[in-house]
Amino acid sequence: MFIRKKQHLKTVLLTVVLVFTVFPESAYAAAWGSGEIGSVFDILKDMTNIYIRIAYGMMVLVFVFGTVKSGLGAQAAKTFGLPKKVSAEIANFLLGAAVFVFGILSYPIAERIINLLTGSAGTQGVTGLHLDL
């Protein structure tokens, strides 16, 4: 079975090398600048916007539920006189806050990478990612 996969991989690799050597680079440049590629990048940009909005929404919900859970757990532990449990709940809250802040701060990095990839394709119509939170 491994030999069949190896032969298949060899055939695919040979085909890719052949395609890259046969077609001139100008054909690639013309294809990248075409409207169809621009529309594909526009669709991918919109899908990325939707994914990031969903991910940020989920992150906010998880943070809120985690904060409420930690608060209620700390209050119950204080009521029943469990000081170690109170410390654990406070540590959980601080860890959740750190992850939340790191997640919020990661957006500009993701935006820069997506805009760099979108802009490097040579498409004029696609402006890149910009999320209004």
N, CA, C and O atoms as a MOPAC input file, in Angstrom:
PM7 MOZYME 1SCF
protein

 N      0.82300 1    -1.18000 1     0.00000 1
 C      0.00000 1     0.00000 1     0.00000 1
 C      0.87200 1     1.25100 1     0.00000 1
 O      0.55200 1     2.22700 1    -0.67800 1
 N      1.96700 1     1.23100 1     0.75200 1
 C      2.87900 1     2.35800 1     0.79200 1
 C      3.51400 1     2.59000 1    -0.57000 1
 O      3.75600 1     3.73300 1    -0.95700 1
 N      3.78600 1     1.51200 1    -1.29900 1
 C      4.40900 1     1.61700 1    -2.61900 1
 C      3.44700 1     2.29000 1    -3.59700 1
 O      3.87900 1     3.08900 1    -4.42800 1
 N      2.14600 1     1.97900 1    -3.51400 1
 C      1.16300 1     2.61100 1    -4.39400 1
 C      1.07600 1     4.11100 1    -4.12300 1
 O      0.98200 1     4.90800 1    -5.05600 1
 N      1.10900 1     4.49600 1    -2.83900 1
 C      1.06800 1     5.91400 1    -2.49900 1
 C      2.32600 1     6.61500 1    -2.98100 1
 O      2.27400 1     7.75600 1    -3.44100 1
 N      3.44400 1     5.93700 1    -2.87500 1
 C      4.71100 1     6.50900 1    -3.31500 1
 C      4.70000 1     6.70800 1    -4.83600 1
 O      5.17500 1     7.73300 1    -5.32600 1
 N      4.16700 1     5.74400 1    -5.57900 1
 C      4.07400 1     5.87900 1    -7.02500 1
 C      3.10400 1     6.98900 1    -7.40600 1
 O      3.36200 1     7.74200 1    -8.34500 1
 N      1.99600 1     7.09600 1    -6.69000 1
 C      1.02000 1     8.15200 1    -6.95300 1
 C      1.64000 1     9.52400 1    -6.68100 1
 O      1.45800 1    10.45500 1    -7.46500 1
 N      2.36600 1     9.64600 1    -5.57700 1
 C      3.02900 1    10.89800 1    -5.24000 1
 C      4.07000 1    11.26200 1    -6.29200 1
 O      4.21200 1    12.43000 1    -6.65200 1
 N      4.78900 1    10.27300 1    -6.77900 1
 C      5.79400 1    10.51200 1    -7.81100 1
 C      5.13200 1    11.01700 1    -9.09200 1
 O      5.65500 1    11.92500 1    -9.73900 1
 N      3.99800 1    10.44500 1    -9.46400 1
 C      3.27500 1    10.87200 1   -10.66800 1
 C      2.76100 1    12.30100 1   -10.51600 1
 O      2.88000 1    13.10200 1   -11.44200 1
 N      2.19600 1    12.62300 1    -9.36600 1
 C      1.68200 1    13.97100 1    -9.12500 1
 C      2.82100 1    14.98700 1    -9.14700 1
 O      2.69000 1    16.05200 1    -9.74800 1
 N      3.92200 1    14.66700 1    -8.50200 1
 C      5.06900 1    15.56600 1    -8.46700 1
 C      5.62800 1    15.79400 1    -9.86600 1
 O      5.97600 1    16.92300 1   -10.21300 1
 N      5.71800 1    14.74900 1   -10.66600 1
 C      6.20400 1    14.86700 1   -12.04100 1
 C      5.26300 1    15.73900 1   -12.86200 1
 O      5.72200 1    16.55100 1   -13.66600 1
 N      3.96000 1    15.58700 1   -12.67400 1
 C      2.98100 1    16.39500 1   -13.40000 1
 C      3.09800 1    17.86900 1   -13.02000 1
 O      3.04400 1    18.73800 1   -13.89000 1
 N      3.25600 1    18.15200 1   -11.74900 1
 C      3.38800 1    19.53700 1   -11.29500 1
 C      4.64600 1    20.17300 1   -11.87300 1
 O      4.61100 1    21.31100 1   -12.34000 1
 N      5.74900 1    19.44600 1   -11.84300 1
 C      7.00300 1    19.97200 1   -12.40800 1
 C      6.85100 1    20.21000 1   -13.89400 1
 O      7.33000 1    21.22000 1   -14.40900 1
 N      6.19900 1    19.30500 1   -14.58900 1
 C      5.99300 1    19.45000 1   -16.02600 1
 C      5.13400 1    20.67700 1   -16.34200 1
 O      5.43800 1    21.41500 1   -17.28000 1
 N      4.08200 1    20.90200 1   -15.58200 1
 C      3.21300 1    22.05900 1   -15.81400 1
 C      3.97800 1    23.35200 1   -15.57900 1
 O      3.84200 1    24.30200 1   -16.34900 1
 N      4.78300 1    23.39700 1   -14.51600 1
 C      5.53800 1    24.61600 1   -14.23600 1
 C      6.62500 1    24.88800 1   -15.26600 1
 O      6.97200 1    26.04700 1   -15.49400 1
 N      7.16300 1    23.86700 1   -15.88300 1
 C      8.20100 1    24.09200 1   -16.88100 1
 C      7.64100 1    24.38100 1   -18.26300 1
 O      8.29500 1    25.06100 1   -19.05300 1
 N      6.45700 1    23.88900 1   -18.57700 1
 C      5.89300 1    24.07300 1   -19.91700 1
 C      5.29900 1    25.46800 1   -20.08800 1
 O      5.55500 1    26.12700 1   -21.09600 1
 N      4.50800 1    25.92700 1   -19.11300 1
 C      3.83500 1    27.21000 1   -19.25400 1
 C      4.77000 1    28.35300 1   -18.85900 1
 O      5.45800 1    28.27700 1   -17.84200 1
 N      4.78800 1    29.40700 1   -19.66800 1
 C      5.63900 1    30.55400 1   -19.32400 1
 C      5.05000 1    31.34200 1   -18.15500 1
 O      3.86600 1    31.22400 1   -17.84000 1
 N      5.89100 1    32.13700 1   -17.53000 1
 C      5.44300 1    32.90900 1   -16.36500 1
 C      4.42900 1    33.97200 1   -16.73800 1
 O      3.60200 1    34.34700 1   -15.90700 1
 N      4.46800 1    34.46500 1   -17.95800 1
 C      3.51800 1    35.49700 1   -18.33900 1
 C      2.07900 1    34.97200 1   -18.31100 1
 O      1.14100 1    35.72300 1   -18.04100 1
 N      1.91800 1    33.69800 1   -18.58800 1
 C      0.57400 1    33.11800 1   -18.52100 1
 C      0.07400 1    33.12900 1   -17.08600 1
 O     -1.10700 1    33.37800 1   -16.84400 1
 N      0.95500 1    32.86400 1   -16.13600 1
 C      0.55700 1    32.92400 1   -14.73600 1
 C      0.20600 1    34.34900 1   -14.33500 1
 O     -0.77000 1    34.57200 1   -13.62000 1
 N      0.99800 1    35.31500 1   -14.79300 1
 C      0.73300 1    36.71200 1   -14.44300 1
 C     -0.60600 1    37.16100 1   -15.00800 1
 O     -1.35600 1    37.87200 1   -14.33900 1
 N     -0.91000 1    36.75300 1   -16.23500 1
 C     -2.19100 1    37.12900 1   -16.82400 1
 C     -3.34800 1    36.49100 1   -16.06600 1
 O     -4.39100 1    37.11700 1   -15.88000 1
 N     -3.16600 1    35.25600 1   -15.63100 1
 C     -4.23000 1    34.58100 1   -14.89100 1
 C     -4.43100 1    35.21700 1   -13.52000 1
 O     -5.57000 1    35.37400 1   -13.08200 1
 N     -3.34600 1    35.58900 1   -12.83000 1
 C     -3.48500 1    36.19400 1   -11.50900 1
 C     -4.15600 1    37.55000 1   -11.58200 1
 O     -4.84700 1    37.94300 1   -10.64100 1
 N     -3.97200 1    38.27100 1   -12.66600 1
 C     -4.57900 1    39.58800 1   -12.78200 1
 C     -5.98800 1    39.55300 1   -13.32800 1
 O     -6.62000 1    40.60200 1   -13.45400 1
 N     -6.49400 1    38.39400 1   -13.65200 1
 C     -7.82200 1    38.31600 1   -14.26300 1
 C     -8.91900 1    38.54600 1   -13.23500 1
 O     -8.68700 1    38.47800 1   -12.02800 1
 N    -10.10100 1    38.81600 1   -13.73100 1
 C    -11.23500 1    39.07300 1   -12.84700 1
 C    -11.69100 1    37.84700 1   -12.08300 1
 O    -12.20100 1    37.95900 1   -10.96800 1
 N    -11.50900 1    36.66400 1   -12.68200 1
 C    -11.95100 1    35.44700 1   -12.00200 1
 C    -11.14800 1    35.21000 1   -10.72900 1
 O    -11.70700 1    34.85900 1    -9.69000 1
 N     -9.85000 1    35.40100 1   -10.81600 1
 C     -9.01400 1    35.21300 1    -9.62100 1
 C     -9.36300 1    36.26900 1    -8.58100 1
 O     -9.38500 1    35.98500 1    -7.38400 1
 N     -9.63100 1    37.47200 1    -9.03500 1
 C    -10.03500 1    38.53000 1    -8.10700 1
 C    -11.31100 1    38.17900 1    -7.37700 1
 O    -11.44500 1    38.43500 1    -6.18000 1
 N    -12.25900 1    37.58500 1    -8.10700 1
 C    -13.51200 1    37.21500 1    -7.45100 1
 C    -13.30800 1    36.06000 1    -6.48100 1
 O    -13.97400 1    36.00000 1    -5.44700 1
 N    -12.39600 1    35.13800 1    -6.79700 1
 C    -12.08500 1    34.04000 1    -5.87100 1
 C    -11.47400 1    34.59600 1    -4.59100 1
 O    -11.83700 1    34.18100 1    -3.49100 1
 N    -10.53700 1    35.54700 1    -4.74200 1
 C     -9.93000 1    36.14900 1    -3.55600 1
 C    -10.95900 1    36.95400 1    -2.76600 1
 O    -10.90100 1    36.99600 1    -1.53700 1
 N    -11.88500 1    37.58100 1    -3.45000 1
 C    -12.93600 1    38.32800 1    -2.76400 1
 C    -13.81900 1    37.38500 1    -1.94700 1
 O    -14.18900 1    37.69900 1    -0.81600 1
 N    -14.15300 1    36.24100 1    -2.51800 1
 C    -14.94900 1    35.24200 1    -1.79800 1
 C    -14.18400 1    34.71300 1    -0.59100 1
 O    -14.74800 1    34.57000 1     0.49400 1
 N    -12.89600 1    34.42100 1    -0.78200 1
 C    -12.07700 1    33.93100 1     0.34000 1
 C    -11.95300 1    34.98200 1     1.42900 1
 O    -11.94500 1    34.64800 1     2.61400 1
 N    -11.85700 1    36.24800 1     1.04200 1
 C    -11.78600 1    37.32600 1     2.02900 1
 C    -13.07700 1    37.39300 1     2.83200 1
 O    -13.04700 1    37.54100 1     4.05400 1
 N    -14.21500 1    37.28400 1     2.14300 1
 C    -15.50100 1    37.31300 1     2.84000 1
 C    -15.65900 1    36.11800 1     3.77300 1
 O    -16.16900 1    36.25700 1     4.88500 1
 N    -15.22300 1    34.94600 1     3.32100 1
 C    -15.29100 1    33.75400 1     4.18300 1
 C    -14.40100 1    33.92200 1     5.40700 1
 O    -14.76900 1    33.50500 1     6.50500 1
 N    -13.23500 1    34.52900 1     5.22500 1
 C    -12.33500 1    34.76700 1     6.34900 1
 C    -12.94900 1    35.75000 1     7.33100 1
 O    -12.84100 1    35.57000 1     8.54400 1
 N    -13.59400 1    36.79400 1     6.81100 1
 C    -14.28800 1    37.74400 1     7.68200 1
 C    -15.34400 1    37.03900 1     8.53400 1
 O    -15.44000 1    37.27200 1     9.73900 1
 N    -16.12900 1    36.18300 1     7.89700 1
 C    -17.17700 1    35.46400 1     8.61900 1
 C    -16.57100 1    34.53900 1     9.67100 1
 O    -17.04800 1    34.48800 1    10.80400 1
 N    -15.51800 1    33.80800 1     9.29700 1
 C    -14.87900 1    32.89200 1    10.24600 1
 C    -14.32200 1    33.65800 1    11.44900 1
 O    -14.48600 1    33.22800 1    12.59000 1
 N    -13.67300 1    34.77900 1    11.19600 1
 C    -13.07900 1    35.54000 1    12.30100 1
 C    -14.17400 1    36.11600 1    13.19300 1
 O    -14.01700 1    36.14000 1    14.41400 1
 N    -15.26100 1    36.57300 1    12.62000 1
 C    -16.36300 1    37.07400 1    13.44800 1
 C    -16.94400 1    35.97200 1    14.33100 1
 O    -17.23400 1    36.19400 1    15.50700 1
 N    -17.11000 1    34.79100 1    13.75700 1
 C    -17.62900 1    33.66300 1    14.54100 1
 C    -16.63300 1    33.28200 1    15.63800 1
 O    -17.02800 1    33.03600 1    16.77800 1
 N    -15.34900 1    33.23500 1    15.29500 1
 C    -14.33100 1    32.86500 1    16.28700 1
 C    -14.27600 1    33.88700 1    17.41600 1
 O    -14.16600 1    33.51200 1    18.58300 1
 N    -14.35200 1    35.16900 1    17.08400 1
 C    -14.33200 1    36.19100 1    18.13500 1
 C    -15.60100 1    36.13000 1    18.97800 1
 O    -15.53900 1    36.30800 1    20.19500 1
 N    -16.73300 1    35.88600 1    18.36200 1
 C    -17.96500 1    35.73700 1    19.12800 1
 C    -17.89700 1    34.56000 1    20.08900 1
 O    -18.30500 1    34.66200 1    21.24600 1
 N    -17.37100 1    33.43300 1    19.59400 1
 C    -17.21600 1    32.25800 1    20.46500 1
 C    -16.23600 1    32.54900 1    21.60000 1
 O    -16.44700 1    32.12100 1    22.73500 1
 N    -15.16400 1    33.27800 1    21.28900 1
 C    -14.17800 1    33.60100 1    22.31700 1
 C    -14.79800 1    34.47400 1    23.40200 1
 O    -14.52800 1    34.27100 1    24.58600 1
 N    -15.61800 1    35.43300 1    23.01900 1
 C    -16.28000 1    36.29500 1    24.00200 1
 C    -17.24900 1    35.47900 1    24.84900 1
 O    -17.29700 1    35.63900 1    26.06900 1
 N    -18.02500 1    34.60100 1    24.20500 1
 C    -18.97200 1    33.77400 1    24.96600 1
 C    -18.26200 1    32.85300 1    25.95100 1
 O    -18.68800 1    32.72800 1    27.10000 1
 N    -17.19200 1    32.21300 1    25.51500 1
 C    -16.44300 1    31.32600 1    26.41100 1
 C    -15.85500 1    32.11800 1    27.57100 1
 O    -15.86500 1    31.65400 1    28.71100 1
 N    -15.34100 1    33.31300 1    27.28100 1
 C    -14.78400 1    34.14200 1    28.35800 1
 C    -15.85800 1    34.54300 1    29.35600 1
 O    -15.62900 1    34.49000 1    30.56400 1
 N    -17.01900 1    34.94100 1    28.87000 1
 C    -18.09800 1    35.34800 1    29.77300 1
 C    -18.56300 1    34.16400 1    30.62200 1
 O    -18.71100 1    34.29800 1    31.83700 1
 N    -18.79300 1    33.00500 1    29.99500 1
 C    -19.22300 1    31.83800 1    30.76300 1
 C    -18.15400 1    31.39200 1    31.75100 1
 O    -18.47200 1    31.00100 1    32.87300 1
 N    -16.89200 1    31.44900 1    31.34300 1
 C    -15.80000 1    31.08200 1    32.25400 1
 C    -15.69400 1    32.03100 1    33.42500 1
 O    -15.42000 1    31.60900 1    34.54900 1
 N    -15.90800 1    33.31300 1    33.17200 1
 C    -15.86000 1    34.30600 1    34.23900 1
 C    -16.99300 1    34.08000 1    35.23600 1
 O    -16.77800 1    34.13100 1    36.44700 1
 N    -18.18700 1    33.83200 1    34.73100 1
 C    -19.33200 1    33.58000 1    35.61500 1
 C    -19.10900 1    32.30700 1    36.41800 1
 O    -19.38000 1    32.26800 1    37.61800 1
 N    -18.61200 1    31.25900 1    35.75000 1
 C    -18.34200 1    29.99400 1    36.44400 1
 C    -17.29200 1    30.18100 1    37.53700 1
 O    -17.45100 1    29.67500 1    38.64800 1
 N    -16.22500 1    30.90300 1    37.22100 1
 C    -15.17900 1    31.12800 1    38.22400 1
 C    -15.70000 1    31.96100 1    39.38700 1
 O    -15.37500 1    31.69600 1    40.54500 1
 N    -16.50500 1    32.96400 1    39.07600 1
 C    -17.06700 1    33.79500 1    40.14500 1
 C    -17.98900 1    33.01200 1    41.05800 1
 O    -17.90600 1    33.11900 1    42.28100 1
 N    -18.87500 1    32.21800 1    40.45100 1
 C    -19.78200 1    31.41000 1    41.26800 1
 C    -19.03000 1    30.34300 1    42.05400 1
 O    -19.36000 1    30.06100 1    43.20600 1
 N    -18.01400 1    29.74900 1    41.42100 1
 C    -17.21300 1    28.74000 1    42.12800 1
 C    -16.45600 1    29.33300 1    43.29600 1
 O    -16.37700 1    28.72400 1    44.36300 1
 N    -15.89000 1    30.53600 1    43.10100 1
 C    -15.16800 1    31.19500 1    44.19200 1
 C    -16.11100 1    31.58700 1    45.32100 1
 O    -15.76200 1    31.47800 1    46.49700 1
 N    -17.30300 1    32.04400 1    44.96000 1
 C    -18.27800 1    32.42200 1    45.98800 1
 C    -18.73100 1    31.20000 1    46.78400 1
 O    -18.86000 1    31.26000 1    48.00600 1
 N    -18.97200 1    30.08800 1    46.07900 1
 C    -19.37900 1    28.86500 1    46.78600 1
 C    -18.24700 1    28.34500 1    47.66200 1
 O    -18.48600 1    27.90000 1    48.78500 1
 N    -17.00500 1    28.39800 1    47.15400 1
 C    -15.87100 1    27.92100 1    47.95300 1
 C    -15.66600 1    28.79000 1    49.18600 1
 O    -15.33500 1    28.27700 1    50.25400 1
 N    -15.86000 1    30.09900 1    49.05100 1
 C    -15.73200 1    30.99600 1    50.20600 1
 C    -16.82900 1    30.70600 1    51.22600 1
 O    -16.58800 1    30.73800 1    52.43200 1
 N    -18.02500 1    30.42500 1    50.73800 1
 C    -19.14300 1    30.13000 1    51.62900 1
 C    -18.88700 1    28.86000 1    52.43400 1
 O    -19.18700 1    28.80200 1    53.62700 1
 N    -18.32400 1    27.83200 1    51.76900 1
 C    -18.08300 1    26.55900 1    52.44500 1
 C    -16.71000 1    26.48200 1    53.09200 1
 O    -16.34500 1    25.44000 1    53.63700 1
 N    -15.93100 1    27.58200 1    53.04100 1
 C    -14.64400 1    27.63300 1    53.73200 1
 C    -13.54900 1    26.80600 1    53.07000 1
 O    -12.79500 1    26.12200 1    53.76200 1
 N    -13.44900 1    26.85400 1    51.75800 1
 C    -12.41200 1    26.12800 1    51.01600 1
 C    -11.44000 1    27.12900 1    50.37500 1
 O    -11.63700 1    27.52100 1    49.22500 1
 N    -10.39400 1    27.54700 1    51.10300 1
 C     -9.51600 1    28.60000 1    50.58400 1
 C     -8.71400 1    28.17700 1    49.33500 1
 O     -8.43000 1    29.00700 1    48.47300 1
 N     -8.35700 1    26.89900 1    49.24200 1
 C     -7.60200 1    26.45000 1    48.06500 1
 C     -8.45900 1    26.49700 1    46.80600 1
 O     -7.95700 1    26.79500 1    45.72200 1
 N     -9.73300 1    26.20600 1    46.94300 1
 C    -10.65200 1    26.25300 1    45.80100 1
 C    -10.85800 1    27.69700 1    45.33400 1
 O    -10.99500 1    27.95300 1    44.13800 1
 N    -10.87900 1    28.64000 1    46.28700 1
 C    -11.00900 1    30.05500 1    45.92900 1
 C     -9.79900 1    30.48200 1    45.11800 1
 O     -9.94200 1    31.17800 1    44.11300 1
 N     -8.61100 1    30.07400 1    45.54000 1
 C     -7.39000 1    30.41900 1    44.80800 1
 C     -7.39500 1    29.80000 1    43.41600 1
 O     -6.96400 1    30.43400 1    42.45200 1
 N     -7.87700 1    28.57200 1    43.30600 1
 C     -7.93000 1    27.91000 1    41.99800 1
 C     -8.89600 1    28.62700 1    41.06200 1
 O     -8.61100 1    28.76900 1    39.87300 1
 N    -10.02900 1    29.08000 1    41.57900 1
 C    -10.99600 1    29.79400 1    40.74600 1
 C    -10.45200 1    31.15200 1    40.31000 1
 O    -10.68800 1    31.58800 1    39.18400 1
 N     -9.72800 1    31.81400 1    41.19800 1
 C     -9.11100 1    33.10100 1    40.82200 1
 C     -8.04400 1    32.87300 1    39.75700 1
 O     -7.92600 1    33.66200 1    38.82000 1
 N     -7.26800 1    31.80400 1    39.89500 1
 C     -6.25200 1    31.46800 1    38.89000 1
 C     -6.90800 1    31.13400 1    37.54700 1
 O     -6.40500 1    31.52800 1    36.49500 1
 N     -8.02400 1    30.41400 1    37.58300 1
 C     -8.76500 1    30.11800 1    36.34300 1
 C     -9.24300 1    31.39900 1    35.66500 1
 O     -9.15500 1    31.53400 1    34.44500 1
 N     -9.74300 1    32.32600 1    36.45700 1
 C    -10.20200 1    33.59700 1    35.89600 1
 C     -9.04700 1    34.36600 1    35.26200 1
 O     -9.18700 1    34.88900 1    34.15600 1
 N     -7.91500 1    34.44000 1    35.94500 1
 C     -6.76600 1    35.16900 1    35.40700 1
 C     -6.23600 1    34.52200 1    34.13600 1
 O     -5.84600 1    35.21700 1    33.19800 1
 N     -6.22200 1    33.19800 1    34.10500 1
 C     -5.78700 1    32.50300 1    32.89400 1
 C     -6.75500 1    32.76900 1    31.74500 1
 O     -6.32600 1    33.00200 1    30.61500 1
 N     -8.04100 1    32.73500 1    32.02200 1
 C     -9.03600 1    33.03800 1    30.99100 1
 C     -8.90800 1    34.45900 1    30.47600 1
 O     -9.04200 1    34.69900 1    29.27600 1
 N     -8.64900 1    35.40400 1    31.37200 1
 C     -8.46700 1    36.79600 1    30.95400 1
 C     -7.22500 1    36.94700 1    30.08700 1
 O     -7.23900 1    37.69500 1    29.10900 1
 N     -6.15100 1    36.24500 1    30.43600 1
 C     -4.92000 1    36.31400 1    29.63600 1
 C     -5.13600 1    35.74100 1    28.23800 1
 O     -4.67300 1    36.31700 1    27.25300 1
 N     -5.83200 1    34.61800 1    28.14500 1
 C     -6.12000 1    34.01600 1    26.84100 1
 C     -7.03400 1    34.93000 1    26.02600 1
 O     -6.85000 1    35.06500 1    24.81700 1
 N     -8.00500 1    35.55200 1    26.66700 1
 C     -8.91500 1    36.46900 1    25.98200 1
 C     -8.15400 1    37.66500 1    25.41200 1
 O     -8.35600 1    38.03300 1    24.25500 1
 N     -7.28600 1    38.26900 1    26.21500 1
 C     -6.50100 1    39.42400 1    25.74800 1
 C     -5.57900 1    39.00500 1    24.61200 1
 O     -5.45300 1    39.73000 1    23.62500 1
 N     -4.93100 1    37.84800 1    24.73200 1
 C     -4.06500 1    37.35600 1    23.66200 1
 C     -4.86200 1    37.12700 1    22.38100 1
 O     -4.37700 1    37.43500 1    21.29200 1
 N     -6.06300 1    36.59800 1    22.49200 1
 C     -6.91200 1    36.38300 1    21.32300 1
 C     -7.31800 1    37.68400 1    20.65900 1
 O     -7.33700 1    37.77100 1    19.43100 1
 N     -7.64400 1    38.69000 1    21.44600 1
 C     -8.01500 1    39.99000 1    20.89000 1
 C     -6.81200 1    40.63900 1    20.20700 1
 O     -6.95000 1    41.25100 1    19.14800 1
 N     -5.64600 1    40.50700 1    20.80800 1
 C     -4.45100 1    41.12000 1    20.22500 1
 C     -3.92800 1    40.37100 1    19.00400 1
 O     -3.10500 1    40.90900 1    18.26300 1
 N     -4.38700 1    39.14700 1    18.78100 1
 C     -3.91900 1    38.38700 1    17.61700 1
 C     -4.59900 1    38.82100 1    16.32600 1
 O     -4.12800 1    38.47500 1    15.24200 1
 N     -5.69100 1    39.56800 1    16.41500 1
 C     -6.39600 1    39.96800 1    15.19500 1
 C     -5.54700 1    40.82200 1    14.25100 1
 O     -5.54600 1    40.55200 1    13.05000 1
 N     -4.82400 1    41.84100 1    14.73400 1
 C     -4.01700 1    42.62600 1    13.78800 1
 C     -2.96900 1    41.79500 1    13.04800 1
 O     -2.64300 1    42.08500 1    11.89700 1
 N     -2.44500 1    40.77100 1    13.70500 1
 C     -1.47500 1    39.89400 1    13.04100 1
 C     -2.16300 1    39.10400 1    11.93500 1
 O     -1.63900 1    38.99700 1    10.82600 1
 N     -3.33300 1    38.55100 1    12.23500 1
 C     -4.07600 1    37.80200 1    11.21700 1
 C     -4.48200 1    38.71400 1    10.07100 1
 O     -4.41100 1    38.31500 1     8.90900 1
 N     -4.90800 1    39.93600 1    10.38100 1
 C     -5.30000 1    40.89100 1     9.34400 1
 C     -4.12000 1    41.21700 1     8.44200 1
 O     -4.27200 1    41.28700 1     7.22300 1
 N     -2.95900 1    41.41500 1     9.02100 1
 C     -1.75700 1    41.74800 1     8.22500 1
 C     -1.37900 1    40.58700 1     7.31400 1
 O     -1.05200 1    40.80500 1     6.14800 1
 N     -1.41600 1    39.36400 1     7.82100 1
 C     -1.05900 1    38.20000 1     7.01000 1
 C     -2.04300 1    38.02200 1     5.85800 1
 O     -1.63000 1    37.77500 1     4.72500 1
 N     -3.33400 1    38.14300 1     6.13400 1
 C     -4.34200 1    37.97000 1     5.08900 1
 C     -4.23000 1    39.06500 1     4.04100 1
 O     -4.33500 1    38.78800 1     2.84600 1
 N     -4.01800 1    40.30800 1     4.47200 1
 C     -3.85500 1    41.40000 1     3.50700 1
 C     -2.59500 1    41.22700 1     2.67600 1
 O     -2.58900 1    41.54900 1     1.48800 1
 N     -1.52900 1    40.72200 1     3.28500 1
 C     -0.29400 1    40.48100 1     2.54800 1
 C     -0.49800 1    39.40600 1     1.48600 1
 O     -0.04100 1    39.55400 1     0.35200 1
 N     -1.18400 1    38.32600 1     1.85300 1
 C     -1.44500 1    37.26700 1     0.88600 1
 C     -2.38600 1    37.72700 1    -0.21900 1
 O     -2.18800 1    37.39300 1    -1.38800 1
 N     -3.40000 1    38.48600 1     0.14600 1
 C     -4.34400 1    38.96900 1    -0.85000 1
 C     -3.68100 1    39.96800 1    -1.78800 1
 O     -3.92700 1    39.94300 1    -2.99300 1
 N     -2.84700 1    40.84200 1    -1.24900 1
 C     -2.18900 1    41.85500 1    -2.06600 1
 C     -1.08900 1    41.29000 1    -2.94200 1
 O     -0.80000 1    41.85800 1    -3.99500 1
 N     -0.46400 1    40.18700 1    -2.54300 1
 C      0.64100 1    39.62500 1    -3.32200 1
 C      0.16200 1    38.91000 1    -4.56900 1
 O      0.97200 1    38.58300 1    -5.43600 1
 N     -1.13100 1    38.66000 1    -4.68000 1
 C     -1.64800 1    37.95500 1    -5.84700 1
 C     -1.76700 1    38.85900 1    -7.06100 1
 O     -1.98500 1    38.37600 1    -8.17200 1
 N     -1.62700 1    40.14400 1    -6.86800 1
 C     -1.71400 1    41.06600 1    -7.99000 1
 C     -3.12600 1    41.39800 1    -8.40600 1
 O     -3.35100 1    41.86900 1    -9.52000 1
 N     -4.07600 1    41.16100 1    -7.53100 1
 C     -5.47100 1    41.48500 1    -7.85400 1
 C     -5.73400 1    42.93000 1    -7.46400 1
 O     -5.34100 1    43.36900 1    -6.38300 1
 N     -6.39100 1    43.66000 1    -8.33600 1
 C     -6.64600 1    45.06100 1    -8.07000 1
 C     -7.95800 1    45.26700 1    -7.32200 1
 O     -8.06000 1    46.21100 1    -6.53800 1
 N     -8.94800 1    44.43800 1    -7.52700 1
 C    -10.26100 1    44.66600 1    -6.97000 1
 C    -10.39200 1    44.28200 1    -5.51700 1
 O    -11.28100 1    44.79200 1    -4.83400 1
 N     -9.53600 1    43.39600 1    -5.01000 1
 C     -9.64300 1    42.91200 1    -3.63800 1
 C     -8.79700 1    43.79100 1    -2.74800 1
 O     -7.59500 1    43.93200 1    -2.97100 1
 N     -9.41400 1    44.38500 1    -1.74100 1
 C     -8.68600 1    45.31700 1    -0.89300 1
 C     -8.10400 1    44.66400 1     0.34300 1
 O     -7.30000 1    45.29000 1     1.03500 1
 N     -8.46700 1    43.46000 1     0.64300 1
 C     -7.93300 1    42.79400 1     1.82000 1
 C     -8.93000 1    42.72900 1     2.94400 1
 O    -10.08600 1    43.12300 1     2.79100 1
 N     -8.48800 1    42.24000 1     4.05500 1
 C     -9.35300 1    42.00600 1     5.19400 1
 C     -9.48100 1    43.25300 1     6.03200 1
 O     -8.48800 1    43.91900 1     6.32500 1
 N    -10.68800 1    43.56800 1     6.41600 1
 C    -10.93200 1    44.63500 1     7.39400 1
 C    -12.19900 1    44.26800 1     8.14100 1
 O    -13.29000 1    44.24600 1     7.57200 1
 N    -12.04100 1    43.98200 1     9.41200 1
 C    -13.16400 1    43.52600 1    10.20200 1
 C    -13.60300 1    44.63100 1    11.14400 1
 O    -12.79100 1    45.14800 1    11.91100 1
 N    -14.85100 1    44.99500 1    11.09800 1
 C    -15.40500 1    45.99300 1    11.99100 1
 C    -16.05700 1    45.27600 1    13.15800 1
 O    -17.17200 1    44.76700 1    13.03900 1
 N    -15.36300 1    45.23700 1    14.28400 1
 C    -15.92100 1    44.55700 1    15.45600 1
 C    -16.80700 1    45.48200 1    16.24300 1
 O    -17.36500 1    45.08200 1    17.26500 1

